[in-house]
Amino acid sequence: MAFTRKSADFSLPDDPLHLYRMLAVNNRGPSAVWGHQQDVLRSWHQDKSEASDVAVELPTGAGKTLVGGLIAEFRRRTARERVTYLCPTRQLAQQTAAAFDDYGIPNALLIDRVSSWNRADRARYEAAEAVAVSVYSHVFNSNPALDNANLLVLDDAHAAEGYVANPWRLTISRQDESAYLDVLSALEPALDPLVVPRLKRNDSDNAYWSYVFLASPIGIVNRAGRLEEVIGSAINGGKLEEKRAKEARHVWKFLQGHVDRCLFYVAHRQIVMRPFIPPTAQHPAFSDPARRIYMSATLGAGGELERAFGRRKIERIPVPDGWEEQGTGRRFFIFPELATDLAADPDQLPAFVSSTIAEAGRAIVLTPDVRTSNSFMASMLPSNCPVLKADDVEEDLSAFTSKQNAALVLTNRYDGMDLPDGSCRLVILDGLPARGDLQERFLHESLGAVEVLQERIRARILQGSGRATRNTRDFAAVMVLGQALTSYLSGRDTQAAMHPEVHAELEFGWENSRGHDSTNMTENLRVFLQHEDEWAEVDGDIVRERQQYARSSAPSTRELQRSVKHEVDAWHAIWNQQWDWALTAVRSVLDKLQGERTPRRYAAFWNYLGFSITQRLAQQTGDQTYLTSSAEFFRNAQRMSTGTSWLSHLASPSDKATAPPAPQLDELDEAAMRSIGSQALGGSGSAFEETVSTIRAGLMGTEFRAYEAALVALGTLAGASESYGNDDDENPAAPDAVWLFNDARWVTWEAKSEAQPTGMVGPNDVRQAGSHLRTTETERGTSAPSDSVSLLMSPKPAVMPEARALAEEHLYLVSPQHVLDVFDRLLRAWRSARGRIISSLTATELAEIFQTEKALPSQWLPLLRKAPIRQQRD
């Protein structure tokens, strides 16, 4: 008889673990679920199975595909739900489907064009007889092919921001010159008039080539109709290359009619229009499923996942206890730019990199953008080295792994390429991975709000460095290139936020790179790649170091996590033109961003949004009380963005017409003058002169205690609201002096007064001085104001090249003479002010006296910032 009949066995699994015991009878997978996988599955089933949004963190090699697959199959079997399992790429979807086959999980692989899908496979999914395995683009699309799931499992969620944002992100490329210039002209009233002509120029050496400008949201509102017309004409009028036009037409379906609710990021090579947070709540294919499971190797805790997916709250199932003490293969980090000879002669770096690649045979090279990728391929590769790109290995990695010598060069792709065991032993990370779309570049480079991107950057580094270490016995060298990435990974707080294993590996690599030449580095690399007894002896050092480390939260994590649900609310309200609700949400965002480590520049951005929304409400309602709030928001944005140029580049006609007038006295100068006005330094004239004489003697001498005490006293002269030194002999890493000008600016000092005026400043001094702001933040339990600085005072005339590679942007070299120059300016101003009775003078009157002697902080601080250590030469 050929009829198909239902089985009489209707038994259903009690939980996902019982399910795998049923599957393991006949499948090709592991005989049992690992202990840590059991912990995660129990946690989900017992505590989170009814939650709408749950994130599961399992590091590389911990078997997250099986965990996600069992949750998917359990819901399919027990609740007869349609389940869609999404992967970032076709290759990962194929790998997942193959793994499901081994596990005994019925699945339907639905990738490529919808018209090419196997109809029977699609029917199996529709009938809840198989789990659909697909890619993000088949859900996040203007016409989603998979729009009726009951459960979504989203794999590699930490890397999904770009895929999720795509339906709401419209890009006008400079390659479509006519369309780009049309949109730029329509945006002109919303941009700084000095910027627009430079953007229109097509010079290859344009200073504005890589800068990202934010168009004024108020200007966008005023030009919304014209922008709709110009963008629609560009998309439908043949002004875009056909492939780009096709993509743009899909996006325009989501954005048309919403131009006034989008941000416009403008750069020389492209213009990007998008909402800050994608409005996924209005995308049924994503929001209608009752449940969403986010699988990730690195979740973080600062709200990055919620921002990426537009969800108010995603509950988390953390890494199981004990996993922090386990490794995922061995990485040997090397920092060529810290090698003594390569730092002294950077022209030799390409030859070193090239020879290292040639010796390793195969290397995977991960870069953040096309320009870095092109530069690497032009200068760093061995001659006649075959180069492969992402498209070459999308279907099959053997195109790379079958070659004896080859470089796989990927741009902004830190996930999805698994190269285990001998398939690749060298990973090269070239450049800080913070150059995704223009919104990301704006946040990182223009606004300087690194805190809000820290989870993303850290995840990319962790994932990228682990491309060739896919199991506990695997090993690969990781070469770190680029000053920004070298400096970032040298920071103790960055390392402390990593998995303890990676923390120990980074510290080991750093210690074995600095102070050694490239020959020594090559010898160490050979020992590592041979991976025999000689390496085993030092490998134990890393393991022992790992035991001492515990992962710590990155700065501002708590504040960013607290604010994210209100950020999502704000953009949901903006998208729906609920402006009063949006304003309430913005105020809540700013309230939650206040705390121990306020991310000030990110708060500046939200204040600017508050300014734009209150201006819109004032125009709509005629209620002039909104203008008072608007002025407050704008001034807070100015105050919190000190040290960046993004707000000055918003000097558009639209903003100028509505922004409040600038305050007469700079915030930093005002803080100093108010502090000086409240002081009675030294009392009588003779006592004052005795005090300043002691300060001068300390600053002219070399004995470190006297010098540090003089620095503290100088801070009081300078108008610091607090000036103090390091009284804790047991904490040599603390700053020698800290000057606090309320919340306007901090200045930290590392003084090397006893150093000889010969030779060069070394890496340890630079690393120590660069950490002082973070040390002070931790000590005081609050974030440093924007544009705060760390000063390294040393009589040495130069900086070692390998020390320059570690220097952070806020670190400056100061000579003893410059300190004395500042002292003399302040002394002259104080004497003049004392002649008029300081307590009787207003802050403005004091400022006039100090300005005459060039003794305002805005005048003497540039003198101390003349020598950024990053830019010093030997």
PECOR-V328396 format. One record per helix or strand of 2 or more residues. SS is the DSSP state (H for helix, E for strand). FROM is the first residue (numbers start at 1). TO is the last residue. If there is no record, write none. Layout:
<<SS,FROM,TO> <SS,FROM,TO>>
This chain:
<<H,16,23> <H,35,48> <E,53,57> <H,64,79> <E,83,87> <H,90,103> <E,107,109> <H,114,116> <H,119,126> <E,131,135> <H,136,138> <E,151,154> <H,157,159> <H,161,168> <E,170,173> <H,177,190> <H,193,200> <E,213,214> <H,217,222> <H,224,236> <H,242,255> <H,259,261> <E,263,266> <E,270,274> <H,280,282> <H,284,287> <E,291,296> <H,304,309> <E,315,317> <H,323,325> <E,330,334> <H,336,338> <H,340,344> <H,346,360> <E,362,367> <H,370,379> <E,387,388> <H,390,393> <H,398,401> <E,406,411> <H,421,423> <E,426,430> <H,438,446> <H,450,465> <E,475,481> <H,483,490> <H,492,496> <H,500,511> <H,518,530> <H,533,548> <H,557,575> <H,579,593> <H,600,621> <H,625,640> <H,648,650> <H,653,656> <H,667,677> <H,685,700> <H,704,718> <E,722,725> <E,737,741> <E,745,752> <E,760,761> <H,763,770> <H,772,780> <E,789,794> <E,798,799> <H,801,804> <E,811,814> <H,816,834> <H,838,840> <H,843,852> <H,857,864> <H,869,871>>
